[in-house]
């Protein structure tokens, strides 16, 4: 493998990026399960997929969706009833089978933040943008870039190889700047 403009071998960037992506994927997948770990209740996701949860803010009084506006609103506020009491929930439903209930199957979201009041919209919106489903999609895109680089590096298309090396360097140096500074590969 080659080197990029600052003379760090590209394989150092690829190894580091792969390690970061693996760690991010582990956290995103775990965040999709963590709130449902009550051992007394058997929980199964209704749609049967494992691509990570999508998150939404909803009103605790009327269950209306609350969409953060980082410019106009002081706090997350329910458009239907005006309440500032909201919860961060999964969009996906889960079937709960509980020995404590007569309901055999009751699809419910997972509640990540059960009750929050006066949540500033920039923070609320930022949390939505970190939902496991979005993180896993970004990880998949980065992995595809690395896979393209690996495929092209076996051939002789130096121009394409150089462009992908630049993209990988940008993913690492810009996208993971804090982690990269502390990585042993960054100083080799």
Residue pairs with C-beta under 8 A, 6 or more apart in sequence:
1 9
1 10
1 11
1 14
1 153
2 9
2 10
2 153
2 161
2 162
2 165
3 9
3 10
4 10
4 13
4 165
4 166
4 168
4 169
5 166
5 169
6 169
8 169
8 185
8 186
8 188
9 188
10 149
10 165
10 168
10 169
12 185
12 186
12 188
13 165
13 168
13 169
13 171
13 172
13 185
14 146
14 149
14 150
14 168
15 185
16 172
16 176
16 179
16 180
16 183
16 185
16 186
17 142
17 146
17 168
17 171
17 172
17 176
18 146
20 172
20 176
20 179
21 139
21 142
21 143
24 135
24 139
25 135
25 136
25 139
27 135
28 52
28 132
28 135
28 136
28 139
29 50
29 52
29 132
29 136
31 52
31 53
31 112
31 132
32 50
32 52
32 53
32 90
32 132
35 90
35 110
35 111
35 112
36 43
36 94
36 110
40 98
40 99
40 100
41 96
41 97
41 98
42 96
42 97
42 98
43 94
43 95
43 96
43 97
44 94
44 95
44 97
45 92
45 93
45 94
45 95
46 92
46 93
46 94
46 95
46 107
47 92
47 93
51 133
51 136
52 131
52 132
52 133
52 134
52 135
52 136
53 90
53 91
53 92
53 110
53 131
53 132
53 133
54 90
54 91
54 92
54 131
54 133
54 134
55 88
55 89
55 90
55 91
55 112
55 127
55 128
55 131
55 132
56 65
56 88
56 89
56 90
56 91
56 128
57 65
57 66
57 67
57 68
57 76
57 86
57 87
57 88
57 89
57 119
57 124
57 128
58 64
58 65
58 66
58 86
58 87
58 89
59 65
59 66
59 78
59 80
59 81
59 83
59 85
59 86
60 83
60 85
60 86
60 87
60 115
61 78
61 81
61 83
61 85
62 78
62 80
62 81
62 83
64 78
64 79
64 80
64 81
66 76
66 77
66 78
66 79
66 86
66 124
67 79
68 76
68 121
68 122
68 124
68 125
68 128
69 121
70 121
70 122
70 125
72 121
73 121
74 120
74 121
75 84
75 117
75 118
75 119
75 120
75 121
76 84
76 86
76 116
76 119
76 120
76 121
76 124
77 83
77 84
78 84
78 86
84 117
84 118
84 119
85 115
85 116
85 117
86 115
86 116
86 117
86 119
86 124
87 111
87 112
87 113
87 114
87 115
87 116
88 111
88 112
88 113
88 116
88 124
88 127
88 128
89 109
89 110
89 111
89 112
90 109
90 110
90 112
91 109
92 109
92 110
93 107
93 108
93 109
94 107
94 108
94 109
94 110
95 105
95 106
95 107
96 105
96 106
96 107
96 108
97 104
97 105
98 106
142 171
142 175
145 164
145 167
145 168
145 171
146 168
148 164
149 161
149 164
149 165
149 168
152 160
152 161
152 164
153 161
172 180
173 180
180 186
